[in-house]
Amino acid sequence: MPAPGASQDPALREGGLGPIGEGLILADFDGTLAPGDSHAGLLRFILVRRRWPLLLFPLLILGALLVFLPGRSFARGRGWGIPLIWWSITLGLSPLAWRAWVRAYSASRPGLFVPARALLAGYHHRLWIVSASPRALVRGQLALALAHEPDGKPWPAHIEATRLRYALGGLIPRHYCHGAAKITPVMARLKVALSLSDSLHDLPLLRLGRVAWLINPAPSLLRRVRTRLPHIVVKQWRLPALPPRP
């Protein structure tokens, strides 16, 4: 059931969300609650502004090639390629500098989709965000997006995201929360009312929900998901309209 009074919440009405059955709500973040890929966006943001890591361009290319290895080598390639890209771009960043980059990039982001705000307003007490982005990046974007909410921040009940660690002077993922790696043993045992994502990689997440939503899919993606998950429900979500110029 929704939170007490949720059906009267203006955000829920604006977001077009009806009641959601009992259980957890598992939501991807990038492309689902907020537009775009903030994980890759943050790395580009840091690389372009620091500049000197471009001297490590051969390592970046090698990392990208490993990430996109075809077939059965895909998961193994990501396991080497993603850390290599992260390490090359963040080499030499102190923890203080890392947090400053996250704040600066979060401030450049467009915020949350309208229905995502509604989901947080009405169901934050049972919403788990499950993201491949670093946890600090998800929290930074949420903090800015919800800063002006009248009743305080409708913070999600839990954030499961990529965890980072330092290695040889740079940051690398300690746990890359992507695809099947998003599903923790605890999560797999819980009752899930709704799962939502924008990605084919999140099929393990989508399969956990009694109801599953696919956010803003291209026709080709929708066809591929429907062959594996016929009951998927398509949702078209948008950002808030910009105020008219004076």
Stockholm file with secondary structure:
# STOCKHOLM 1.0

chainA/1-246         MPAPGASQDPALREGGLGPIGEGLILADFDGTLAPGDSHAGLLRFILVRRRWPLLLFPLLILGALLVFLPGRSFARGRGWGIPLIWWSITLGLSPLAWRAWVRAYSASRPGLFVPARALLAGYHHRLWIVSASPRALVRGQLALALAHEPDGKPWPAHIEATRLRYALGGLIPRHYCHGAAKITPVMARLKVALSLSDSLHDLPLLRLGRVAWLINPAPSLLRRVRTRLPHIVVKQWRLPALPPRP
#=GR chainA/1-246 SS CCCTTGGGCHHHHHHTCCCCCSSEEEECCBTTTBSSCHHHHHHHHHHHHHCGGGGGHHHHHHHHHHHTCCTTHHHHHHHHHHHHHHHHHHTTCCHHHHHHHHHHHHHHSCCCCHHHHHHHHHHGGGEEEEEEEEHHHHHHHHHHHTTTCTTCCCCCSEEEEEEEEEETTEEEEEECCCGGGGCCHHHHHSCEEEEEESCGGGHHHHHHSSEEEEESCCHHHHHHHHHHCTTCEEECCCCCCCCCCC
#=GC SS_cons         CCCTTGGGCHHHHHHTCCCCCSSEEEECCBTTTBSSCHHHHHHHHHHHHHCGGGGGHHHHHHHHHHHTCCTTHHHHHHHHHHHHHHHHHHTTCCHHHHHHHHHHHHHHSCCCCHHHHHHHHHHGGGEEEEEEEEHHHHHHHHHHHTTTCTTCCCCCSEEEEEEEEEETTEEEEEECCCGGGGCCHHHHHSCEEEEEESCGGGHHHHHHSSEEEEESCCHHHHHHHHHHCTTCEEECCCCCCCCCCC
//
